[in-house]
Amino acid sequence: MNKNKKDTKAPSRATKRQAASVITKSHTTNPVLNSNQYAPLTIEESEGDEVEITRETAPTRKLKSNTQASTVIIGDSMIKYIDSKRLLRGIKKNGQISRRTAIRAETYRGAGVDDMKHHIKPCLQRKPEKIILHVGTNDIGSKRAKELVKGINDICEIIQKDSPTSEVAVSLLVTRADRPEYKTKIEKVNMALIDYCESKNIQVIDHANIETKHLNPYGVHLSRLGTSIMARNFLSYINNVENN
């Protein structure tokens, strides 16, 4: 046998799987530019923290970044494709891009109002200047409108008690098209939330410009266009606060 002859043995299946794994882990996507899918969410430090809730007792993942965000957007999977970096580029102070503002988006997939009472706690420890709260979509089928409104009210009270210097804004529920009765129920909840927020001097972010055509084919989550509209609604609120 020729000792100088190179070994041309094909790589094993384990080696191929390992190489494929490396390629998969190195591939990244922009959550705003890609379609709304139901793949499990992962922690993405550059664009906010996304935590999938698989059961009520699932622990909150510890945030790795030490960056102090002046604005935190916290909510359920309706905000999972909001890109904090893109929002940041649109914030202006007196007509100029603001350099002091930092935005952090924290998404808790599957969270309802009861879950959010727990998940809001770590956020409050960092004492952000502004908190945008978006929750309630996952409770539409299981809670009565009055119960849902009370749950969101309770979260606002927790914020005001634990972080009194933080300004809270309630992001109203987005319409749904998966069941006809949900649309009417959401409208009822939103009207009650507006009344509550007015009585407590809490800002409201209205998504009335998001219609059923801006939802994905399942009629629940936002399409790419729907996400863009929601982002602009958030941006409008932040810019209004920054310049007043």
Backbone hydrogen bonds in HBPLUS format (Angstrom, degrees):
<---DONOR---> <-ACCEPTOR-->    atom                        ^
c    i                          cat <-CA-CA->   ^        H-A-AA   ^      H-
h    n   atom  resd res      DA  || num        DHA   H-A  angle D-A-AA Bond
n    s   type  num  typ     dist DA aas  dist angle  dist       angle   num
A0005-LYS N   A0002-ASN O   3.31 MM   3  5.57 160.2  2.35 106.0 111.9     1
A0016-LYS N   A0012-SER O   3.12 MM   4  6.47 157.4  2.18 148.0 153.7     2
A0017-ARG N   A0013-ARG O   2.91 MM   4  6.17 159.3  1.95 150.7 156.2     3
A0018-GLN N   A0014-ALA O   2.97 MM   4  6.17 152.1  2.05 143.1 150.6     4
A0019-ALA N   A0015-THR O   2.98 MM   4  6.25 157.4  2.04 150.2 155.7     5
A0020-ALA N   A0016-LYS O   2.93 MM   4  6.17 160.7  1.96 151.1 156.6     6
A0021-SER N   A0017-ARG O   2.92 MM   4  6.10 148.0  2.03 142.3 151.3     7
A0022-VAL N   A0018-GLN O   3.11 MM   4  6.41 150.8  2.20 145.9 152.4     8
A0023-ILE N   A0019-ALA O   3.13 MM   4  6.44 159.6  2.17 150.4 155.2     9
A0024-THR N   A0020-ALA O   2.96 MM   4  6.19 160.4  2.00 149.6 155.0    10
A0025-LYS N   A0021-SER O   3.02 MM   4  6.20 161.2  2.06 150.2 154.5    11
A0026-SER N   A0022-VAL O   3.13 MM   4  6.26 140.5  2.29 142.2 152.1    12
A0027-HIS N   A0024-THR O   3.28 MM   3  5.39 153.4  2.36 102.1 109.9    13
A0034-ASN N   A0030-ASN O   3.22 MM   4  6.30 135.0  2.43 153.0 164.0    14
A0047-GLU N   A0044-GLU O   3.24 MM   3  5.79 144.3  2.37 112.5 121.2    15
A0049-ASP N   A0105-ALA O   2.65 MM  56  6.11 133.2  1.86 152.4 167.1    16
A0107-THR N   A0049-ASP O   2.69 MM  58  6.19 154.0  1.76 152.9 162.0    17
A0051-VAL N   A0107-THR O   2.61 MM  56  5.91 171.5  1.62 169.5 171.4    18
A0109-ARG N   A0051-VAL O   2.85 MM  58  6.20 141.1  2.00 146.1 157.6    19
A0053-ILE N   A0109-ARG O   3.06 MM  56  5.57 150.0  2.15 137.2 145.2    20
A0058-ALA N   A0055-ARG O   3.09 MM   3  5.43 166.3  2.11 116.1 118.7    21
A0070-SER N   A0102-ALA O   2.98 MM  32  5.22 126.9  2.27 117.6 130.8    22
A0129-GLU N   A0070-SER O   3.05 MM  59  4.89 117.0  2.47 108.7 124.5    23
A0130-LYS N   A0070-SER O   2.83 MM  60  6.18 149.6  1.92 152.4 162.4    24
A0071-THR N   A0102-ALA O   2.97 MM  31  6.24 151.1  2.06 165.0 172.3    25
A0104-ARG N   A0071-THR O   2.91 MM  33  6.36 148.9  2.01 155.3 165.2    26
A0072-VAL N   A0130-LYS O   2.93 MM  58  6.32 158.6  1.97 150.4 155.4    27
A0132-ILE N   A0072-VAL O   2.82 MM  60  6.20 166.3  1.84 156.6 161.0    28
A0073-ILE N   A0104-ARG O   2.80 MM  31  6.20 160.1  1.84 156.3 163.2    29
A0106-GLU N   A0073-ILE O   2.77 MM  33  6.15 164.3  1.80 162.0 166.5    30
A0074-ILE N   A0132-ILE O   2.91 MM  58  6.18 163.9  1.93 170.8 174.4    31
A0134-HIS N   A0074-ILE O   2.98 MM  60  6.32 160.9  2.02 155.1 157.8    32
A0075-GLY N   A0106-GLU O   3.05 MM  31  6.55 157.1  2.11 166.6 171.1    33
A0108-TYR N   A0075-GLY O   2.84 MM  33  6.12 163.9  1.86 159.0 164.6    34
A0076-ASP N   A0134-HIS O   3.13 MM  58  6.64 136.8  2.33 155.3 167.8    35
A0079-ILE N   A0076-ASP O   3.23 MM   3  6.33 175.3  2.23 131.3 132.2    36
A0080-LYS N   A0077-SER O   3.20 MM   3  4.88 168.9  2.22 103.8 106.0    37
A0082-ILE N   A0079-ILE O   3.09 MM   3  5.42 168.1  2.10 119.4 120.7    38
A0087-LEU N   A0083-ASP O   3.10 MM   4  6.41 159.8  2.15 153.3 159.4    39
A0088-LEU N   A0084-SER O   2.91 MM   4  6.09 157.6  1.96 148.7 155.0    40
A0089-ARG N   A0085-LYS O   3.18 MM   4  6.47 147.3  2.29 143.9 151.0    41
A0090-GLY N   A0087-LEU O   2.93 MM   3  5.29 147.1  2.03 108.0 118.5    42
A0091-ILE N   A0088-LEU O   3.33 MM   3  5.47 165.7  2.35 106.0 110.3    43
A0098-SER N   A0091-ILE O   2.98 MM   7  5.87 163.6  2.00 133.4 138.1    44
A0093-LYS N   A0096-GLN O   2.53 MM   3  5.18 151.6  1.60 162.2 162.9    45
A0096-GLN N   A0093-LYS O   3.10 MM   3  5.18 165.1  2.12 109.9 113.1    46
A0111-ALA N   A0108-TYR O   3.15 MM   3  5.60 161.0  2.19 134.6 133.8    47
A0116-MET N   A0112-GLY O   3.00 MM   4  6.23 158.7  2.05 153.5 159.8    48
A0117-LYS N   A0113-VAL O   3.25 MM   4  6.47 135.9  2.45 141.3 150.3    49
A0118-HIS N   A0115-ASP O   2.98 MM   3  5.56 144.0  2.11 113.0 122.6    50
A0119-HIS N   A0115-ASP O   3.09 MM   4  6.40 161.5  2.12 146.5 152.2    51
A0120-ILE N   A0116-MET O   2.96 MM   4  5.71 139.1  2.13 143.9 148.1    52
A0121-LYS N   A0118-HIS O   3.25 MM   3  5.81 154.3  2.32 113.0 119.6    53
A0124-LEU N   A0120-ILE O   3.10 MM   4  6.39 152.2  2.18 153.9 162.1    54
A0124-LEU N   A0121-LYS O   3.08 MM   3  5.21 117.7  2.48 100.0 114.7    55
A0125-GLN N   A0121-LYS O   3.22 MM   4  6.55 139.9  2.39 149.2 159.9    56
A0126-ARG N   A0123-CYS O   3.15 MM   3  5.64 148.9  2.25 108.9 117.2    57
A0127-LYS N   A0124-LEU O   3.09 MM   3  5.16 158.7  2.14 104.4 111.1    58
A0167-GLU N   A0129-GLU O   2.74 MM  38  6.08 172.5  1.74 149.0 149.1    59
A0131-ILE N   A0167-GLU O   2.82 MM  36  6.13 156.8  1.87 153.7 155.5    60
A0169-ALA N   A0131-ILE O   2.82 MM  38  6.21 152.4  1.90 165.1 168.2    61
A0133-LEU N   A0169-ALA O   2.92 MM  36  6.25 166.7  1.93 170.8 175.1    62
A0171-SER N   A0133-LEU O   2.80 MM  38  5.69 170.4  1.81 155.5 156.7    63
A0139-ASP N   A0136-GLY O   3.05 MM   3  5.26 155.9  2.11 108.2 115.9    64
A0140-ILE N   A0137-THR O   3.43 MM   3  5.64 164.3  2.45 106.7 111.2    65
A0142-SER N   A0139-ASP O   3.08 MM   3  5.23 138.9  2.26 103.6 115.5    66
A0143-LYS N   A0139-ASP O   2.89 MM   4  5.55 155.3  1.95 164.8 161.1    67
A0147-GLU N   A0144-ARG O   3.03 MM   3  5.22 116.4  2.45 101.8 117.3    68
A0148-LEU N   A0144-ARG O   2.94 MM   4  6.21 158.9  1.99 159.9 166.5    69
A0149-VAL N   A0145-ALA O   2.98 MM   4  6.21 162.7  2.01 152.9 157.0    70
A0150-LYS N   A0146-LYS O   3.05 MM   4  6.21 160.7  2.09 143.9 149.4    71
A0151-GLY N   A0147-GLU O   2.94 MM   4  6.16 151.4  2.02 144.3 152.2    72
A0152-ILE N   A0148-LEU O   3.12 MM   4  6.45 156.3  2.18 150.5 155.3    73
A0153-ASN N   A0149-VAL O   2.90 MM   4  6.15 156.5  1.95 149.9 157.5    74
A0154-ASP N   A0150-LYS O   2.83 MM   4  6.06 152.3  1.91 148.6 155.8    75
A0155-ILE N   A0151-GLY O   3.19 MM   4  6.51 149.5  2.29 140.3 147.5    76
A0156-CYS N   A0152-ILE O   3.09 MM   4  6.43 157.8  2.14 149.0 154.6    77
A0157-GLU N   A0153-ASN O   3.00 MM   4  6.33 150.9  2.08 148.3 156.5    78
A0158-ILE N   A0154-ASP O   2.95 MM   4  6.26 147.6  2.06 144.7 153.8    79
A0159-ILE N   A0155-ILE O   2.97 MM   4  6.29 158.3  2.02 151.9 157.1    80
A0160-GLN N   A0156-CYS O   2.98 MM   4  6.24 163.5  2.01 148.8 153.0    81
A0161-LYS N   A0157-GLU O   2.93 MM   4  6.02 141.9  2.08 140.8 150.7    82
A0162-ASP N   A0158-ILE O   2.87 MM   4  5.95 174.1  1.88 157.0 158.8    83
A0163-SER N   A0159-ILE O   2.82 MM   4  5.48 150.3  1.90 145.4 152.9    84
A0166-SER N   A0163-SER O   2.97 MM   3  5.62 163.0  2.00 123.3 128.9    85
A0170-VAL N   A0203-GLN O   2.94 MM  33  6.35 158.4  1.98 157.1 151.8    86
A0205-ILE N   A0170-VAL O   2.89 MM  35  6.09 163.2  1.92 146.2 146.3    87
A0172-LEU N   A0205-ILE O   2.96 MM  33  6.02 162.6  1.99 153.7 158.8    88
A0177-ALA N   A0219-GLY O   2.76 MM  42  4.38 173.7  1.77 138.5 140.6    89
A0182-TYR N   A0179-ARG O   3.01 MM   3  5.57 145.9  2.13 116.3 126.0    90
A0185-LYS N   A0181-GLU O   3.13 MM   4  6.30 157.0  2.18 144.3 151.2    91
A0186-ILE N   A0182-TYR O   2.84 MM   4  6.00 158.4  1.89 154.8 159.5    92
A0187-GLU N   A0183-LYS O   3.14 MM   4  6.38 156.7  2.19 144.4 150.4    93
A0188-LYS N   A0184-THR O   3.09 MM   4  6.36 151.3  2.17 144.0 151.6    94
A0189-VAL N   A0185-LYS O   2.94 MM   4  6.24 158.1  1.99 150.1 155.9    95
A0190-ASN N   A0186-ILE O   2.88 MM   4  6.07 166.0  1.90 154.4 158.2    96
A0191-MET N   A0187-GLU O   3.07 MM   4  6.23 156.1  2.13 144.2 150.0    97
A0192-ALA N   A0188-LYS O   3.15 MM   4  6.39 158.4  2.20 146.5 152.0    98
A0193-LEU N   A0189-VAL O   2.89 MM   4  6.15 151.4  1.97 150.7 159.6    99
A0194-ILE N   A0190-ASN O   2.93 MM   4  6.16 154.7  2.00 148.6 154.7   100
A0195-ASP N   A0191-MET O   3.15 MM   4  6.43 159.0  2.19 145.6 150.5   101
A0196-TYR N   A0192-ALA O   2.99 MM   4  6.24 160.1  2.03 146.8 152.3   102
A0197-CYS N   A0193-LEU O   2.84 MM   4  5.99 171.1  1.84 155.4 157.9   103
A0198-GLU N   A0194-ILE O   2.98 MM   4  6.09 155.2  2.04 147.1 153.7   104
A0199-SER N   A0195-ASP O   3.15 MM   4  6.36 151.7  2.23 143.3 150.4   105
A0199-SER N   A0196-TYR O   3.07 MM   3  5.20 118.0  2.47  97.3 112.4   106
A0200-LYS N   A0196-TYR O   3.09 MM   4  6.38 133.6  2.31 144.5 157.5   107
A0200-LYS N   A0197-CYS O   3.23 MM   3  5.09 132.4  2.47  91.9 104.5   108
A0201-ASN N   A0197-CYS O   2.88 MM   4  5.75 103.5  2.48 138.9 155.3   109
A0202-ILE N   A0197-CYS O   2.79 MM   5  4.62 169.5  1.80 140.7 143.1   110
A0201-ASN N   A0198-GLU O   3.43 MM   3  5.05 162.1  2.47  94.7  99.6   111
A0210-ILE N   A0207-HIS O   2.94 MM   3  5.50 163.7  1.97 118.9 122.3   112
A0214-HIS N   A0211-GLU O   2.87 MM   3  5.43 159.8  1.91 117.3 124.2   113
A0215-LEU N   A0212-THR O   3.16 MM   3  5.41 159.0  2.20 113.7 114.3   114
A0223-SER N   A0214-HIS O   2.95 MM   9  5.62 171.8  1.96 140.2 137.7   115
A0216-ASN N   A0221-HIS O   2.77 MM   5  5.70 156.4  1.82 154.2 154.0   116
A0219-GLY N   A0216-ASN O   2.85 MM   3  5.45 162.3  1.88 124.4 130.5   117
A0227-THR N   A0223-SER O   2.88 MM   4  6.13 154.6  1.95 151.0 157.1   118
A0228-SER N   A0224-ARG O   3.05 MM   4  6.30 153.4  2.12 143.2 150.3   119
A0229-ILE N   A0225-LEU O   2.99 MM   4  6.31 153.7  2.06 150.0 156.7   120
A0230-MET N   A0226-GLY O   2.99 MM   4  6.26 162.0  2.03 149.1 153.8   121
A0231-ALA N   A0227-THR O   2.90 MM   4  6.11 159.3  1.94 149.8 155.7   122
A0232-ARG N   A0228-SER O   3.01 MM   4  6.27 153.0  2.08 144.2 151.0   123
A0233-ASN N   A0229-ILE O   2.97 MM   4  6.29 148.0  2.08 146.6 155.8   124
A0233-ASN N   A0230-MET O   3.09 MM   3  5.01 117.4  2.50  92.4 108.0   125
A0234-PHE N   A0230-MET O   2.96 MM   4  6.31 156.6  2.01 153.2 159.1   126
A0235-LEU N   A0231-ALA O   2.87 MM   4  6.08 160.4  1.91 148.3 154.4   127
A0236-SER N   A0232-ARG O   2.87 MM   4  6.01 153.0  1.94 144.8 151.3   128
A0237-TYR N   A0233-ASN O   3.24 MM   4  6.49 156.5  2.29 143.3 148.4   129
A0238-ILE N   A0234-PHE O   2.97 MM   4  6.29 167.5  1.99 157.3 160.3   130
A0239-ASN N   A0235-LEU O   2.90 MM   4  6.02 170.4  1.91 155.0 157.7   131
A0240-ASN N   A0236-SER O   3.05 MM   4  6.09 150.1  2.14 138.6 147.0   132
A0241-VAL N   A0237-TYR O   3.01 MM   4  6.31 155.7  2.07 152.8 158.7   133
A0242-GLU N   A0238-ILE O   2.87 MM   4  6.08 159.9  1.91 152.2 158.5   134
A0243-ASN N   A0239-ASN O   3.13 MM   4  6.18 139.6  2.30 141.0 149.2   135
A0244-ASN N   A0241-VAL O   3.31 MM   3  5.32 168.6  2.32 110.0 109.9   136
